[in-house]
Amino acid sequence: MASLRFVVFAASCAFLAASAASLPPAVFNVGDERGWAVPPAGNDTETYNHWAKRNRFQVGDILSFKYANDSVLLVSHDDYKQCSTETPVSRFTGGDTKFRLDGYGPFYFVSGVPGHCEAGQRMIARVRAPSSLTAGVPASAPGMPPTLAPTPAAASSPAVPSVGSGSASASTPSPSPSPQPSGASRRALSVVSSAVGLVVLGVISFFVVV
């Protein structure tokens, strides 16, 4: 009887794990209410790297950049350090850019407007692999951006590693995803709902086998 109860409970856990894996990607609004703009002067101003460190990004999550009279550039590590905008990996200028994080490692972003990067409008978004996946895997070469596979919507432009509007290098902008709660809120809600579901299924399975 005890073994049957364990089997039912294990099956319930597997079902919940599969359900959580099928959740839509989290959408993170870069800079929250401020959006993508030059940070105001002041020692208490949160930089974009501070904002990025407060969030945990996973492969498939989306960074939503909102801006006006500006641009978003995906650049290499060296160009990020030097605030160089001459040879970006990708350039976005539409004012509402949705960038999909489709690989592990750091993603480097800067503003394409002269002087904005030097004033603090730049960010490193790190997508960390689970510890079980990083064991024995060599680290990426320093100074190189992560290898990004093009999305189906941008198949005609392999150099564009993201989905979004306003990309000068994308031939056909793909539609923006439906509005989502902030990434942190959506992920917290999914964890809570999964935990509640696990408890409910555990109670049901207990009475079924009694």
C-alpha positions as CSV (number, residue, x, y, z in Angstrom):
1,M,0.0,0.0,0.0
2,A,2.8,2.4,0.9
3,S,4.6,1.7,-2.4
4,L,1.4,2.3,-4.4
5,R,1.0,5.6,-2.6
6,F,4.6,6.6,-3.4
7,V,4.1,5.8,-7.1
8,V,0.9,7.9,-7.3
9,F,2.7,10.8,-5.5
10,A,5.7,10.6,-7.8
11,A,3.5,10.6,-10.9
12,S,1.7,13.7,-9.5
13,C,5.1,15.5,-9.1
14,A,6.1,14.5,-12.7
15,F,2.8,15.9,-14.0
16,L,3.4,19.2,-12.2
17,A,7.0,19.5,-13.4
18,A,5.8,19.0,-17.0
19,S,3.1,21.7,-16.6
20,A,5.6,24.2,-15.2
21,A,8.0,23.5,-18.1
22,S,5.2,24.4,-20.6
23,L,4.7,27.9,-19.2
24,P,5.2,30.8,-21.6
25,P,8.5,32.7,-21.3
26,A,8.8,35.5,-18.7
27,V,8.8,39.1,-20.0
28,F,11.1,41.5,-18.1
29,N,10.5,45.2,-18.6
30,V,14.0,46.6,-18.7
31,G,14.4,49.4,-16.2
32,D,10.8,48.9,-15.0
33,E,8.9,52.2,-15.1
34,R,11.9,54.2,-16.3
35,G,12.4,52.1,-19.4
36,W,15.5,52.3,-21.5
37,A,16.9,55.8,-21.0
38,V,19.9,57.6,-19.7
39,P,19.9,57.2,-15.9
40,P,19.4,60.4,-14.0
41,A,22.4,61.8,-12.1
42,G,22.7,60.9,-8.5
43,N,24.5,58.4,-6.3
44,D,21.2,56.7,-5.4
45,T,20.3,56.0,-9.0
46,E,20.0,52.3,-9.8
47,T,22.0,51.3,-12.8
48,Y,20.8,48.8,-15.4
49,N,23.3,46.3,-14.2
50,H,21.8,46.6,-10.7
51,W,18.4,46.0,-12.2
52,A,19.6,43.0,-14.1
53,K,21.2,41.5,-11.0
54,R,17.9,41.7,-9.2
55,N,16.3,39.4,-11.8
56,R,17.0,35.8,-12.7
57,F,16.9,35.2,-16.4
58,Q,16.4,31.8,-18.1
59,V,16.7,30.7,-21.7
60,G,13.7,31.7,-23.6
61,D,12.8,34.8,-21.4
62,I,12.2,38.1,-23.1
63,L,13.7,41.5,-22.4
64,S,11.3,44.3,-23.3
65,F,13.0,47.6,-24.1
66,K,10.8,50.7,-24.1
67,Y,12.5,53.9,-25.4
68,A,12.0,57.1,-27.4
69,N,14.5,58.8,-29.7
70,D,17.0,56.1,-28.8
71,S,18.2,52.6,-29.8
72,V,19.3,49.3,-28.4
73,L,22.5,47.7,-29.5
74,L,23.6,44.1,-28.8
75,V,27.4,44.2,-28.7
76,S,30.4,42.2,-27.9
77,H,32.2,42.3,-24.5
78,D,35.0,44.5,-25.8
79,D,32.5,47.0,-27.4
80,Y,30.5,47.0,-24.2
81,K,33.6,47.9,-22.1
82,Q,34.6,50.7,-24.5
83,C,31.1,51.9,-25.3
84,S,31.7,51.3,-28.9
85,T,28.7,51.5,-31.2
86,E,30.5,51.1,-34.6
87,T,30.1,47.3,-35.1
88,P,27.1,46.0,-33.1
89,V,25.9,42.4,-33.4
90,S,22.4,43.7,-33.8
91,R,20.7,47.2,-33.7
92,F,17.1,48.0,-32.8
93,T,15.5,51.4,-33.3
94,G,11.7,50.9,-33.1
95,G,11.0,52.1,-29.6
96,D,9.5,48.8,-28.4
97,T,12.0,46.0,-28.7
98,K,11.4,42.4,-27.5
99,F,14.7,40.6,-27.3
100,R,14.6,36.8,-26.7
101,L,17.4,35.4,-24.5
102,D,18.0,32.2,-26.5
103,G,21.3,31.0,-25.0
104,Y,23.3,30.8,-21.8
105,G,25.9,33.3,-20.9
106,P,26.1,37.1,-20.9
107,F,24.3,39.4,-23.3
108,Y,25.7,43.0,-23.6
109,F,23.5,45.9,-24.5
110,V,24.3,49.6,-25.0
111,S,22.5,52.7,-26.3
112,G,23.4,53.7,-29.8
113,V,23.1,57.4,-29.1
114,P,26.5,59.1,-28.6
115,G,27.3,59.7,-25.0
116,H,24.4,57.6,-23.6
117,C,26.5,54.5,-22.9
118,E,29.1,56.6,-21.1
119,A,26.3,58.1,-19.0
120,G,25.3,54.7,-17.8
121,Q,22.8,53.4,-20.4
122,R,24.3,50.0,-20.8
123,M,23.5,46.6,-19.3
124,I,24.8,43.0,-19.0
125,A,22.0,40.4,-18.8
126,R,23.4,37.0,-17.6
127,V,21.5,33.8,-18.4
128,R,22.9,31.2,-16.1
129,A,22.6,27.5,-16.8
130,P,21.5,25.2,-13.9
131,S,24.5,23.8,-12.0
132,S,23.7,20.3,-13.3
133,L,24.3,21.5,-16.8
134,T,27.4,23.5,-16.2
135,A,29.4,20.7,-14.6
136,G,32.2,19.7,-16.9
137,V,31.2,22.3,-19.6
138,P,34.1,24.6,-20.6
139,A,33.4,28.3,-20.1
140,S,32.9,30.6,-23.2
141,A,35.9,32.4,-24.5
142,P,36.2,35.8,-22.8
143,G,35.2,38.8,-24.8
144,M,32.9,36.9,-27.2
145,P,29.1,37.2,-27.2
146,P,27.1,34.0,-26.8
147,T,26.2,32.1,-29.9
148,L,22.6,32.8,-30.7
149,A,20.4,30.8,-33.0
150,P,18.0,32.9,-35.2
151,T,14.3,32.6,-34.5
152,P,12.0,31.3,-37.2
153,A,10.5,34.8,-37.7
154,A,14.0,36.1,-38.5
155,A,15.2,33.1,-40.6
156,S,15.9,35.4,-43.5
157,S,18.3,37.5,-41.4
158,P,20.6,35.0,-39.5
159,A,22.5,37.8,-37.8
160,V,19.5,38.8,-35.7
161,P,19.4,36.7,-32.6
162,S,16.1,38.0,-31.1
163,V,12.5,38.7,-31.8
164,G,11.2,42.2,-31.6
165,S,10.2,45.3,-33.5
166,G,12.4,48.1,-34.7
167,S,15.4,46.0,-35.7
168,A,17.3,47.6,-38.6
169,S,18.8,44.2,-39.4
170,A,15.6,42.2,-39.4
171,S,13.6,42.0,-42.6
172,T,10.2,41.3,-41.1
173,P,9.5,42.2,-37.5
174,S,7.7,39.5,-35.7
175,P,4.6,40.3,-33.6
176,S,5.2,41.2,-29.9
177,P,4.1,38.5,-27.4
178,S,0.9,39.1,-25.6
179,P,1.2,41.3,-22.4
180,Q,2.6,39.3,-19.5
181,P,3.2,40.1,-15.9
182,S,6.8,41.1,-15.0
183,G,9.2,38.2,-15.2
184,A,9.8,37.9,-11.5
185,S,6.1,38.1,-10.7
186,R,5.1,35.5,-13.3
187,R,7.8,33.1,-12.1
188,A,6.8,33.5,-8.5
189,L,3.2,32.9,-9.3
190,S,4.1,29.7,-11.2
191,V,6.1,28.4,-8.3
192,V,3.3,29.1,-5.8
193,S,0.7,27.5,-8.1
194,S,2.9,24.5,-8.6
195,A,3.4,24.1,-4.9
196,V,-0.4,24.4,-4.2
197,G,-1.1,21.9,-7.0
198,L,1.5,19.5,-5.5
199,V,-0.2,19.6,-2.1
200,V,-3.7,19.1,-3.6
201,L,-2.6,16.2,-5.7
202,G,-0.7,14.7,-2.8
203,V,-3.8,14.8,-0.6
204,I,-5.9,13.3,-3.4
205,S,-3.5,10.5,-4.1
206,F,-3.4,9.7,-0.3
207,F,-7.1,9.2,-0.1
208,V,-7.3,7.3,-3.4
209,V,-5.0,4.6,-2.2
210,V,-6.3,4.4,1.4
